[in-house]
Amino acid sequence: MPLISTQFDATSTALDVVAGHDLTGRRAVVTGGGSGIGVETVRALAAAGAEVTIAVRDPEQGAAAAQDVVGTTGNTTLRVARLDLLDLDSVAAFVADWDGPLDLLVDNAGVMALPALTLTDRGWETQFATNHLGHFALTTGLHGALAAADGARVVSVSSAGHLRSPVHFDDLHFARREYDAWAAYGQSKTANVLMAVEATRRWADDGIVANALMPGGIMTNLQRHVSAEVVEGWEKADREGTITLKTPAQGAATTLVAAVAPEFATGGHYLEDCVEAPTVADDATGVRAGVREYALDPGNAQRLWEVSEEHLAQRPDAD
C-alpha cells in the first residue's frame, strides 16, 4: 500500500495546514500548549475557530500563551487548565473536570534526555512516566468524551528519538540495565507510537482514531536538559546542511496534519514532514528518519497497553 502523502512538506507551517479548515464548534485539548510547538499547535487550531484547552503544569505560563494566541487570532474561547502528567491525581482531576465531547486530543507535552536516572514516587523512570504513562492515563480517561464526538482524533507527538530504542518490557525503568538518557527518551517515544496503534485498534469502532508523528528538529524548551555541547553540534550541523532545524511553527505543521488532514482520517500511522513516514528495519543502522518496525508492531502495541493499565492500577486510590 502506498504511503499517505499530502500537499504539505517540511517547510509548511501549522497555519498553512489549517488554512481553509473551519473548526468552529470543535473542541481540542493540547498538553504542553504553553510553549514550543505546543503553543503553535494551539495558535493554528484557534485560528481555524476551535475551542482549545491549554493543558499545562504551570497555569501562569498557559495564561500567557493564551493571551498571546488570542492577540494573534482573535479567538477568545481558549481555556487554561492545570495538568501535571507526573501526578496521576492531577490527570484524574483534569478528566473529572472535563464536560461534554472532545474532538481532538493532542498529546504534545514531554521531557527529553534527563541526564541521570530519575524515578517517580511509584518507581517509574521519569521520561517513560511523563511522555507515555501520564498521556496514557489522560487519553484512556477521556475515552468517553472522545467517543461522544463525531470522528475524534488523538495525536501523539513522538520523535525520531524512537529510532534509538524499542520498549524494553523486561526492564522498563532501568532496574537492571545501565541508564542511558537517550535510550530512555527513545523508549518513551516508541511508546507514543505504539499507543496510537493500539488506541486505533481498540477504539476505531467508537469513531476514534490515533496517529503519531515526528515534528522535526526544533530548538525549544524541550532541550533544557540536553548539554550545550550537543545543542551546539545540532546547530553546527544545521549551518552545514547536514540536518535541517525547523521553526516551532514548522514543527507544529505535522501535528496539524495528523489533527485535521482528511488523508489521515484513519489511524495507526506515523508521520514526519507532513506525510506518512516509511518503515525502516529494526536492525538498520545510521538511520535518522522513518519509523521502526517495532514501533508499529501490533503485538508490542497490545502488550504495552496492558502493561500500562497494570502500572495505573498500582495507584494507591485504585486498590
N, C-alpha and C positions, 0 to 999 in steps of 0.2 A: 504494500500500500504506500503511495507517495506521501512524503512529509507534507504537513499543512503549511501553506505559505500565506502571506498577507501582502498588502501594498506597502507595508512599513518595513523599516530596516534599522540598523544600529544607530543611524543619525536622527531618527524620528524622536519627537518629544511626546510626553504624555498628552499635552494639549492637541498635538497633531492627531493622536489616536481617537480622542473623544469628539473631534470636530464632526458635526453632523449628527451626533447622538443626542437624543433628548431623554435624560434620566429623571425628569421631574416626577415626583411621587415614588421614586425608588429609594430604598434605604440601604445604607452601607456602613460598615464598621471597618476602620483601618487601625490596626495595632501599630504602635510606634509612629503614629501620624504627626508627631510634633516636630520632626526634623528629617533631614536627609531625603531619601526617595519617598519616605512616608508622607511628608508634607506635600511633595509634588503630586503624589497619588491623590491626596485629599483635594488639592487645588483643581486637578483635572476633573475629578468626579463632581466637585461643587460647580465648576464652570459649565458642566453639562446638566446641572439642575438637581443633582442628587442631594438627599438629606444625609449628611455624613456625621458619624460619631467618631471623634478622635479619641482612641483608647490609649492612654499613656500612664506611665508610672508617676510622672510629675504633672499634675493638673495645671500648674502655672505655665509650664512650657507649652502645654497643649492649648491653653487660652491665648498665649502669644501667637502661636501658629494659626489658630482660628481667626484671630483678629487680622492677621496678615492675609489669609485666604479670603476673608470677607472683603477686605480692601481691594483685592485684585479681581474678584469675581462678582461681587455684589450679592452673593448668596448668603443669606442670614440664617439659614436653617441648620448651621453647624452646631454640634453639641460636643462637649468635652466630658469624658468620664474616666475615672481612675481605674487603672488595670495594671497590676504587678504580676507578671507571668510566673515569677518565682514563689508567689504567695497564692496557694490554691484557694484560700478563703477569699482573697481579692477576686480571683477568677469567678468563684461561685457567686459572690455578691454582684459582679457585673452581669452574669447570666440571669440572676434572680431579678435584677432591676430592668432587664430588657422586656419591653412590652410590644407585642404585635409582630408582624412578619419581618424578615430580614432578607433582602435581595442579594446582598453581596458582603462576604466576609473576606477581608484581605489580611492574612496572617503575615505581617511585614516585620514586626519588631524582632530584634535579635542581638546577640553578643558574639564577638569574634575573637578567637585566639587568646583566651585568658592565659597568661604566662605560666601560671602554676596551677596545679590541681586544686580545685575549689569544690567542696561538696555542700549541698544544701542541708538543712536540718533533718532531712529524710535520707541523707546519704547518697543523693543523686549528683552526678557531675553537672556543674552549673550550666555549661553550654547545652547539653542534652536536655536538662530540665527547663531552660528558658526557651530555646529555639524549637524544641519539639513538645515536651510534655505539657508545658503551660498552654501552648497553642492547641494541643490535642484536647485538653480539658475544656478550653474555651469553645472549640469547634463542636465537639460532641455535646457540650452543654447547650449550644444554640441550635441543635438539630431541629427541634420543634419549630423554632422561628424561621429557619431556612426552609423547612418543608411547607410552612404556611405561605411562603412567597410563590410567585409564578415563575418558575425556572430560575432558582437561586444558583449562585456560583460561589465557590470557595477558591481563593487564590493563595497559594502557598509560596512565599518568596524563599527560594533555595539559593544555591550558589554553585559556581564551578568548583568550589571547595569540596563538593561531594565526591569529586573525582579522586580525592585523596583517601577515602575510607568508606567501606561498607558499614552497616550496623553490626557491631560485634555483640551478638546476643549472649554469648557466654561470659562477657565482661564489659557490660555497658558503661560502668562507672570507674574503670581503671583500678579495680581492686587487685588485679594480678599482673596486668601489663604496665609497662612504663608509660607515664603520662606524656603525651605529645600534644601541644596546643593546637596544631593544625589537623592532626588526626581526630581530635575531639570535635573540632569545628566541622570537619568533613563528615563525621558520623552523624552529627545533628542535622546537617544539610541533606544527607541521604535520607534521613528520617522524614524530612519535609516532603520529599518527592514520594516516598512510599505511602505517606498518609493520604496524599492526593489520589494515588492509585486505588487504595482500599476504600476511601470515602466514596469514590465514584462507583465502585463495585457494590458497596452496601446501600448507597443512597440514591442511585440513579432512578429507581422506581418511585422515589419520593420527589422527583423533579430537581434533585441537587447534583451538580457535577463539580469536580475539583481538578484544577491544573496547578502545576508547579513551574517555576521559572528561575532563570539566572538573569539578574538585572544588568550585569556587566561590572566592570571595574570602575568604581566611583569613590572618590575621596569624601567621606562623611565622618560623622562622629563614631560610626561603627568601628573605625580603625584605631580607636583611642587606646587599645591595649597592644597594638602592633608596634614593634620597635621602630624608632626613627630611621634606622639603617634599612629596614625592609621597605618602609614607605618611600624613602629616597630612591631605592632601587626601582620601585614601580614607576616613580615619576621620571627617572632617567630612561627607563625602557620606553615610556610613552613619548619622550622627546626624540628618541632614536627610531621610533616607529616599530619597535618590536611588539608592543602591545598598544592598545588604544583605550585610554581612560575616557569615561563618559561624564557628562554633567548629571546632577541628580534628576533633572527633567528628562534627559535621555534614558537614564536608568529606569525611571518610572514608566516609560513607554511600554516596555514588555509586560509590566504588571497590568497596565490598562488594556493591552491586547487580550490578556487572559481574562480580564474582567468583563469586557464589553464586545469584543470582536465576534461576529457571527460564526467565523471559521472555527472558533473554539467553544462552541455550544455543547460539544461533547467533552468528556473528562478523561483524566488519566494520562495527560500529555505533559511533556517538559519543553519549555520554550526558552530560546535565547535570541537576542537581537530581533524580537518581534515575530519570530517564526518557530515552528517546531524543530527541535534540535535532533540531529542524527544520533543513533545509538552507537556507542563505542564498546569494544570488548572489555571485560573486567581486567584482563591481563595486559591491555595495551599500555605502553609507557610513553611518557613525554607528551601526553595529550593535555590541552588546555580548554577544550570545548567539547560539546556533546554531552550525552547522558550515559552513564554506565548501565550495563545490563542489570546489575544488582539493584539499582535504584528503581527499576521498573518491574522487577520480578514479582509476580502476584503472590507467590509463596512467602517471600520476605515481607510483603505488604500486609498480608493477613497475620503473619506471626507478630509483626511489630504492633499491630492494632491490639492484639490480645495481650501482649506484654505491657503495652501502655495502659490498658484497662487494669491489669494487675497492679501496676505502680499506683494508679489513682486510688485503688481500693485499700492501699496502705495508709490512707489518710485517717487520722485519729477519729474524725467525725463520721467515718464510713464503717466503723467497727459495728 
